[in-house]
Amino acid sequence: MQKGRGRTSRMRRRKRFKSSESGGVNESYKSEFIALRKWLKDRKFEDTNLTPARFPGTGRGLMSKTSLQVGQMIISLPESCLLTTDTVIRSYLGAYITKWQPPPSPLLALCTFLVSEKHAGDQSPWKPYLETLPEAYTCPVCLEPEVVNLLPRPLITKAQEQRAWVQKFFTSSRDFFLSLQPLFSQAVGSIFTYSALLWAWCTVNTRAVYLRHRQRRCFSVEPDTCALAPYLDLLNHSPDVQVKAAFNEETRCYEIRAASGYRKHEEVFICYGPHDNHSLLLEYGFVSTGNPHACVYVPRDILVKYLPSADKQMNKKISILKDHGFIDNLTFGWDGPSWRLLTALKLLCLQAGEFTCWKKVLLGEIISNTNEKTSLDITQKICSYFIEESNAMLQKVSHMKDEEVALINHLTLVETLWTEELKILQASAAVLSNLQTAFT
């Protein structure tokens, strides 16, 4: 056996790769990353700034090999490395796509290519990239129904809508899949299954970068804006970082520049956008702890839960809130109840003699001390209700983790979401307590 090739040697390398600064463990020695690096090099990309690593809390990501300065180029990935609809059209699928009517969507083209290439296995030129993709995803559309039902109610609704959309996407694509039979010796129905398409859809939905293409007649009118970016898609999200990311038309590379500096062996992040945790879980399959954009949504039925049922003007008040866009996106955040939530409750708490002042409420004017106090008291009751609900759900999830061992990873994800919501509500409760002090 050659020197440095045995298990002991590999263990020594792994120990050297550990970073005490960030807790990241270098994973560049793993076979899938060695293969990916060679594949990228063949496409004229070599990275000297970053290396694959595993981090506590965020999992697999990219770690800086050296310190990175503000404005420095982090990654410049050549167009030849990107998987786009151009890739698909140039492939064996191109002839089938261009003649299919009605024209398939760009999303369907990408998903079909992913399923087909994954099925090809060792024969796929994209295998080194496909080997680095997750085998399964944790978006709500992939979770078991009993896990989805543990989510906050507004998120359950969105998850059910997402599942229905993907199922319709699959059903409406079956005829197109059947048209591809000449390409395969195996029945296409056993290749392009719902689970295979779901995996491909999640891959595009969770990992694609924005890259606008010109409109083609062979595709439907949906925007063609997605590109899969091997290696670059290993970068994890942080709401606290800023980067400049875009496709450079001159260099024909997708480039990311640091908007803040990084020390050697730190995990390098990008920001997917100012998303709350519901959006992050729904679209990307994770929850960000301490997320400054996180919030707790107040459903319509809870908004009126503690208001007097005898209020004859209640229906009119609800109608006004609907007409002026104050019935949805009412939230509690780290800094307390949102202005929209407080404004909606101030209007709902108007007494009969104050009702004609509803326009002033929407403009942010104070109507009376009584209205201010009453609306704050109702807000506090709603906040307390959610705190009780969060504690109850955390207890329920904890019991399920003991009983449903196979679902423990998904249940832990749900547990993290409820824990974050509880922290937000506790922070809001403290803010409300201070606000109420002014009226005692």
C-alpha positions as CSV (number, residue, x, y, z in Angstrom):
1,M,0.0,0.0,0.0
2,Q,1.3,3.5,-0.9
3,K,2.3,5.8,1.9
4,G,-0.4,8.2,3.0
5,R,-3.3,6.1,1.5
6,G,-4.4,4.1,4.6
7,R,-7.1,4.7,7.2
8,T,-4.6,6.1,9.8
9,S,-3.4,8.6,7.3
10,R,-7.0,9.7,6.5
11,M,-7.7,10.1,10.2
12,R,-4.6,12.3,10.6
13,R,-5.8,14.5,7.7
14,R,-9.2,14.8,9.2
15,K,-7.7,16.0,12.5
16,R,-5.6,18.6,10.7
17,F,-8.7,19.8,8.8
18,K,-10.5,20.7,12.1
19,S,-10.8,24.4,12.8
20,S,-10.9,25.5,16.4
21,E,-12.1,28.9,15.4
22,S,-15.3,28.1,13.7
23,G,-15.9,24.4,14.7
24,G,-15.8,23.6,11.0
25,V,-14.4,20.3,9.8
26,N,-12.8,20.3,6.3
27,E,-14.5,17.8,4.1
28,S,-12.5,18.3,0.9
29,Y,-10.9,14.9,1.3
30,K,-14.3,13.2,0.7
31,S,-14.6,11.4,-2.6
32,E,-17.7,13.4,-3.8
33,F,-15.8,16.7,-3.4
34,I,-12.7,15.3,-5.0
35,A,-14.8,14.3,-8.0
36,L,-16.6,17.6,-8.0
37,R,-13.3,19.6,-7.9
38,K,-12.0,17.7,-10.9
39,W,-15.3,18.1,-12.8
40,L,-15.2,21.9,-12.1
41,K,-11.5,22.1,-13.1
42,D,-12.4,20.5,-16.5
43,R,-14.8,23.4,-16.9
44,K,-12.2,26.0,-16.1
45,F,-13.1,26.6,-12.5
46,E,-10.6,26.3,-9.6
47,D,-11.3,27.8,-6.2
48,T,-8.5,29.1,-4.0
49,N,-10.7,30.9,-1.4
50,L,-13.0,28.3,-0.1
51,T,-13.2,24.6,0.8
52,P,-16.2,22.3,1.7
53,A,-16.6,21.8,5.4
54,R,-19.2,20.7,8.0
55,F,-20.2,23.1,10.7
56,P,-22.2,22.8,13.9
57,G,-25.7,24.3,13.5
58,T,-25.6,24.8,9.7
59,G,-24.2,21.4,8.5
60,R,-22.4,21.3,5.2
61,G,-21.1,24.6,3.9
62,L,-18.0,26.4,2.6
63,M,-15.1,27.6,4.8
64,S,-12.6,30.2,4.0
65,K,-9.0,29.0,3.3
66,T,-7.6,32.4,4.0
67,S,-8.9,35.8,5.2
68,L,-11.3,37.5,2.8
69,Q,-11.5,41.2,2.4
70,V,-14.6,43.4,1.8
71,G,-15.3,43.5,-1.9
72,Q,-13.1,40.5,-2.7
73,M,-14.3,38.0,-5.2
74,I,-15.5,34.9,-3.3
75,I,-16.5,32.8,-6.3
76,S,-16.5,33.3,-10.0
77,L,-18.2,30.3,-11.5
78,P,-18.0,30.0,-15.4
79,E,-21.2,29.7,-17.4
80,S,-20.0,26.3,-18.5
81,C,-20.5,25.0,-14.9
82,L,-24.1,26.3,-14.7
83,L,-27.1,24.0,-15.3
84,T,-29.7,26.1,-17.1
85,T,-32.4,25.7,-19.7
86,D,-29.7,26.3,-22.3
87,T,-28.0,23.1,-21.0
88,V,-31.3,21.2,-21.4
89,I,-32.1,22.5,-24.9
90,R,-28.6,21.5,-26.0
91,S,-29.0,18.0,-24.6
92,Y,-30.9,14.9,-25.9
93,L,-34.0,16.4,-24.4
94,G,-33.9,19.5,-26.7
95,A,-35.7,17.9,-29.7
96,Y,-38.5,16.6,-27.5
97,I,-39.0,20.0,-25.7
98,T,-39.0,22.1,-28.9
99,K,-41.8,20.0,-30.5
100,W,-44.0,19.5,-27.4
101,Q,-47.3,21.3,-27.3
102,P,-48.3,23.2,-25.3
103,P,-44.7,24.4,-24.6
104,P,-43.3,23.0,-21.3
105,S,-42.3,25.5,-18.6
106,P,-38.6,26.2,-18.0
107,L,-39.1,24.6,-14.6
108,L,-40.3,21.4,-16.1
109,A,-37.3,21.3,-18.5
110,L,-34.9,21.6,-15.6
111,C,-36.7,19.0,-13.4
112,T,-36.9,16.6,-16.3
113,F,-33.2,16.9,-17.0
114,L,-32.3,16.3,-13.3
115,V,-34.5,13.2,-13.1
116,S,-33.1,11.8,-16.4
117,E,-29.5,12.5,-15.4
118,K,-29.9,11.0,-12.0
119,H,-31.4,7.9,-13.6
120,A,-28.4,7.7,-15.9
121,G,-26.1,7.2,-12.9
122,D,-22.5,6.7,-13.8
123,Q,-23.3,7.5,-17.5
124,S,-24.3,11.1,-16.6
125,P,-21.7,13.8,-17.3
126,W,-23.3,15.6,-14.4
127,K,-22.8,12.8,-11.9
128,P,-20.1,14.6,-9.9
129,Y,-22.5,17.5,-9.2
130,L,-25.5,15.2,-8.7
131,E,-23.6,13.2,-6.1
132,T,-23.3,16.4,-3.9
133,L,-27.0,17.0,-3.9
134,P,-29.2,15.9,-1.0
135,E,-31.0,12.6,-1.4
136,A,-34.0,14.1,0.4
137,Y,-35.3,17.5,1.3
138,T,-37.0,18.9,4.4
139,C,-39.4,21.4,2.8
140,P,-43.0,20.9,4.2
141,V,-44.0,19.3,0.9
142,C,-41.7,16.4,1.7
143,L,-42.7,16.0,5.3
144,E,-45.2,13.4,6.6
145,P,-48.7,14.7,7.2
146,E,-48.4,14.2,10.9
147,V,-45.3,16.4,11.0
148,V,-46.9,19.1,8.8
149,N,-49.9,19.2,11.2
150,L,-47.5,20.2,14.0
151,L,-46.6,23.5,12.2
152,P,-48.1,26.9,13.0
153,R,-51.6,27.1,11.3
154,P,-50.6,29.8,8.7
155,L,-47.7,27.6,7.6
156,I,-49.9,24.5,7.5
157,T,-52.1,26.2,5.0
158,K,-49.2,27.3,2.8
159,A,-47.7,23.8,3.0
160,Q,-50.9,22.2,1.9
161,E,-51.1,24.7,-1.0
162,Q,-47.5,23.9,-2.0
163,R,-48.2,20.1,-1.9
164,A,-51.3,20.5,-4.1
165,W,-49.3,22.6,-6.6
166,V,-46.5,20.0,-6.9
167,Q,-49.0,17.2,-7.3
168,K,-50.7,19.2,-10.1
169,F,-47.3,19.9,-11.6
170,F,-46.6,16.1,-11.7
171,T,-50.0,15.1,-13.1
172,S,-50.0,17.8,-15.8
173,S,-46.5,16.6,-16.9
174,R,-47.2,12.9,-17.3
175,D,-48.0,13.1,-21.1
176,F,-44.7,15.0,-21.7
177,F,-42.8,12.3,-19.8
178,L,-44.5,9.6,-21.9
179,S,-43.3,11.3,-25.0
180,L,-39.7,10.7,-23.8
181,Q,-40.0,6.9,-24.0
182,P,-37.8,6.5,-27.1
183,L,-34.9,7.8,-24.9
184,F,-35.2,5.0,-22.4
185,S,-35.2,1.2,-22.4
186,Q,-37.1,1.3,-19.1
187,A,-40.7,2.4,-18.8
188,V,-40.7,6.2,-18.2
189,G,-43.5,5.7,-15.7
190,S,-41.0,4.0,-13.4
191,I,-38.4,6.7,-14.0
192,F,-40.4,9.9,-13.8
193,T,-42.3,9.1,-10.6
194,Y,-43.9,11.6,-8.2
195,S,-41.0,11.2,-5.7
196,A,-38.4,11.7,-8.5
197,L,-40.1,14.8,-9.7
198,L,-40.5,16.1,-6.1
199,W,-36.8,15.6,-5.5
200,A,-36.0,17.5,-8.7
201,W,-38.5,20.3,-7.9
202,C,-37.0,20.7,-4.5
203,T,-33.5,20.8,-5.9
204,V,-34.4,23.7,-8.2
205,N,-36.5,25.5,-5.7
206,T,-34.0,25.3,-2.8
207,R,-30.7,25.7,-4.7
208,A,-31.2,27.7,-7.9
209,V,-29.7,31.2,-8.3
210,Y,-31.3,33.9,-10.3
211,L,-30.3,34.2,-13.9
212,R,-32.7,35.6,-16.4
213,H,-32.7,34.1,-19.9
214,R,-34.3,35.5,-23.1
215,Q,-37.8,34.2,-23.8
216,R,-37.9,31.2,-26.1
217,R,-40.8,30.0,-28.1
218,C,-40.2,26.4,-27.1
219,F,-41.0,27.3,-23.5
220,S,-44.2,28.6,-21.8
221,V,-44.5,32.2,-20.7
222,E,-43.3,31.5,-17.2
223,P,-40.1,33.5,-16.4
224,D,-36.9,31.5,-17.2
225,T,-34.8,32.7,-14.3
226,C,-33.3,29.7,-12.6
227,A,-29.8,28.3,-12.8
228,L,-28.2,25.5,-10.7
229,A,-24.7,26.5,-9.7
230,P,-22.5,23.5,-8.6
231,Y,-20.2,24.2,-5.7
232,L,-21.6,27.7,-5.2
233,D,-24.8,26.2,-3.9
234,L,-22.9,24.8,-0.9
235,L,-23.0,28.3,0.6
236,N,-25.4,28.5,3.5
237,H,-27.8,31.3,4.3
238,S,-27.3,33.9,7.0
239,P,-29.7,36.8,7.4
240,D,-26.9,38.9,8.9
241,V,-24.5,38.9,5.8
242,Q,-24.5,40.9,2.7
243,V,-23.0,39.8,-0.6
244,K,-23.1,41.0,-4.2
245,A,-24.2,38.2,-6.4
246,A,-25.0,38.4,-10.1
247,F,-24.1,37.0,-13.5
248,N,-21.4,39.0,-15.2
249,E,-22.2,39.4,-18.9
250,E,-18.6,40.4,-19.7
251,T,-16.8,37.5,-18.0
252,R,-19.7,35.1,-18.5
253,C,-19.4,34.0,-14.9
254,Y,-21.7,34.0,-11.9
255,E,-19.9,36.1,-9.4
256,I,-20.2,36.6,-5.6
257,R,-18.3,39.3,-3.8
258,A,-18.0,39.7,-0.1
259,A,-19.7,42.8,1.4
260,S,-18.0,42.0,4.7
261,G,-14.7,40.5,5.7
262,Y,-14.0,36.9,6.8
263,R,-11.2,35.4,8.9
264,K,-9.4,32.3,7.9
265,H,-11.4,29.1,8.6
266,E,-14.7,30.9,9.1
267,E,-17.9,29.7,7.4
268,V,-18.7,31.9,4.4
269,F,-22.4,32.7,4.0
270,I,-24.7,34.3,1.5
271,C,-28.1,35.8,2.2
272,Y,-31.1,34.3,0.4
273,G,-33.1,37.5,1.2
274,P,-35.0,39.0,4.1
275,H,-37.1,36.0,4.7
276,D,-39.0,35.1,7.9
277,N,-38.7,31.5,9.2
278,H,-42.0,30.4,7.7
279,S,-40.7,31.4,4.2
280,L,-37.3,29.8,4.9
281,L,-38.9,26.5,5.9
282,L,-41.5,26.5,3.1
283,E,-39.0,27.3,0.3
284,Y,-35.7,26.1,1.6
285,G,-36.4,23.5,4.3
286,F,-34.7,25.1,7.3
287,V,-35.2,27.5,10.2
288,S,-32.7,30.3,11.0
289,T,-32.2,30.7,14.7
290,G,-32.1,34.4,15.9
291,N,-33.4,35.4,12.5
292,P,-34.1,39.2,12.7
293,H,-36.9,38.8,10.1
294,A,-38.7,36.1,11.9
295,C,-42.2,36.8,13.2
296,V,-45.4,35.1,14.5
297,Y,-48.4,35.5,12.2
298,V,-51.8,36.3,13.7
299,P,-54.6,34.5,11.8
300,R,-57.9,36.3,11.3
301,D,-59.9,34.2,13.9
302,I,-57.3,34.9,16.6
303,L,-57.4,38.6,15.8
304,V,-61.0,38.8,16.9
305,K,-60.9,36.1,19.6
306,Y,-60.9,38.5,22.5
307,L,-63.1,41.3,21.1
308,P,-66.7,41.7,22.4
309,S,-69.0,39.5,20.4
310,A,-71.8,42.1,20.9
311,D,-70.1,44.7,18.8
312,K,-72.7,45.5,16.1
313,Q,-70.1,47.3,14.0
314,M,-67.6,44.4,14.0
315,N,-68.5,43.2,10.4
316,K,-68.1,46.7,9.1
317,K,-64.7,47.1,10.9
318,I,-63.5,43.8,9.4
319,S,-64.7,45.0,6.0
320,I,-62.7,48.2,6.3
321,L,-59.6,46.3,7.3
322,K,-59.9,44.0,4.3
323,D,-60.5,46.9,1.9
324,H,-57.4,48.7,3.2
325,G,-55.1,45.7,3.4
326,F,-55.0,45.4,7.2
327,I,-56.3,41.9,7.6
328,D,-53.3,39.9,6.6
329,N,-49.6,40.0,7.6
330,L,-50.3,41.0,11.1
331,T,-47.4,39.9,13.2
332,F,-45.4,39.8,16.5
333,G,-41.7,40.4,16.1
334,W,-38.6,40.7,18.2
335,D,-39.4,44.4,18.8
336,G,-43.0,43.7,19.7
337,P,-46.3,43.7,17.9
338,S,-46.1,45.1,14.4
339,W,-47.6,48.6,13.6
340,R,-50.1,46.8,11.3
341,L,-51.3,44.6,14.1
342,L,-51.6,47.4,16.6
343,T,-53.4,49.6,14.0
344,A,-55.9,46.8,13.1
345,L,-56.7,46.2,16.8
346,K,-57.1,49.9,17.4
347,L,-59.7,50.1,14.7
348,L,-61.4,46.9,16.0
349,C,-61.5,48.4,19.5
350,L,-63.2,51.7,18.5
351,Q,-66.2,52.4,20.5
352,A,-69.6,53.3,18.8
353,G,-69.0,57.0,19.3
354,E,-65.4,56.8,17.9
355,F,-66.2,54.7,14.8
356,T,-66.3,57.7,12.4
357,C,-62.6,58.2,13.2
358,W,-61.5,55.0,11.6
359,K,-59.6,56.8,8.8
360,K,-57.5,58.6,11.4
361,V,-56.6,55.2,13.0
362,L,-55.3,53.9,9.7
363,L,-53.2,57.1,9.4
364,G,-51.7,56.4,12.8
365,E,-53.4,59.0,14.8
366,I,-54.3,58.4,18.5
367,I,-58.1,58.5,19.0
368,S,-58.3,58.2,22.8
369,N,-56.4,56.8,25.8
370,T,-59.2,54.3,26.2
371,N,-58.8,53.0,22.7
372,E,-55.0,52.8,23.2
373,K,-55.3,50.9,26.4
374,T,-58.0,48.6,25.2
375,S,-56.2,47.6,22.1
376,L,-52.9,47.0,24.0
377,D,-54.8,44.8,26.5
378,I,-56.3,42.7,23.6
379,T,-52.8,42.5,22.0
380,Q,-51.4,41.2,25.3
381,K,-54.1,38.6,25.5
382,I,-53.4,37.4,21.9
383,C,-49.7,37.3,22.7
384,S,-50.4,35.2,25.9
385,Y,-52.6,32.9,23.8
386,F,-49.7,32.2,21.4
387,I,-47.2,31.7,24.2
388,E,-49.5,29.0,25.7
389,E,-49.9,27.5,22.3
390,S,-46.2,27.4,21.6
391,N,-45.4,25.8,25.0
392,A,-48.1,23.2,24.3
393,M,-46.8,22.4,20.8
394,L,-43.2,22.1,22.1
395,Q,-44.4,19.6,24.7
396,K,-46.3,17.7,22.0
397,V,-43.3,17.6,19.7
398,S,-41.1,16.4,22.5
399,H,-43.4,13.5,23.2
400,M,-43.5,12.6,19.5
401,K,-39.7,12.6,19.3
402,D,-39.7,9.8,21.9
403,E,-42.4,7.8,20.1
404,E,-41.5,8.4,16.4
405,V,-37.8,7.9,16.2
406,A,-37.8,7.7,12.4
407,L,-39.2,11.2,12.2
408,I,-36.8,12.7,14.8
409,N,-34.9,15.0,12.3
410,H,-38.1,16.4,10.9
411,L,-39.6,16.8,14.4
412,T,-36.4,18.6,15.6
413,L,-36.9,21.1,12.7
414,V,-40.5,21.7,13.8
415,E,-39.3,22.0,17.4
416,T,-36.7,24.7,16.4
417,L,-39.4,26.7,14.6
418,W,-41.7,26.7,17.7
419,T,-38.8,27.5,20.0
420,E,-38.0,30.5,17.9
421,E,-41.6,31.6,17.8
422,L,-41.8,31.3,21.6
423,K,-38.7,33.5,22.0
424,I,-40.3,36.2,19.7
425,L,-43.5,36.1,21.7
426,Q,-41.7,36.4,25.0
427,A,-39.8,39.4,23.6
428,S,-43.1,40.9,22.4
429,A,-44.8,40.3,25.8
430,A,-42.0,42.3,27.5
431,V,-42.5,45.2,25.0
432,L,-46.2,45.1,25.5
433,S,-45.8,45.2,29.3
434,N,-43.7,48.4,29.0
435,L,-46.3,50.0,26.6
436,Q,-49.1,49.1,29.0
437,T,-47.3,50.8,31.9
438,A,-48.0,54.2,30.3
439,F,-51.8,53.6,30.7
440,T,-51.8,52.3,34.3
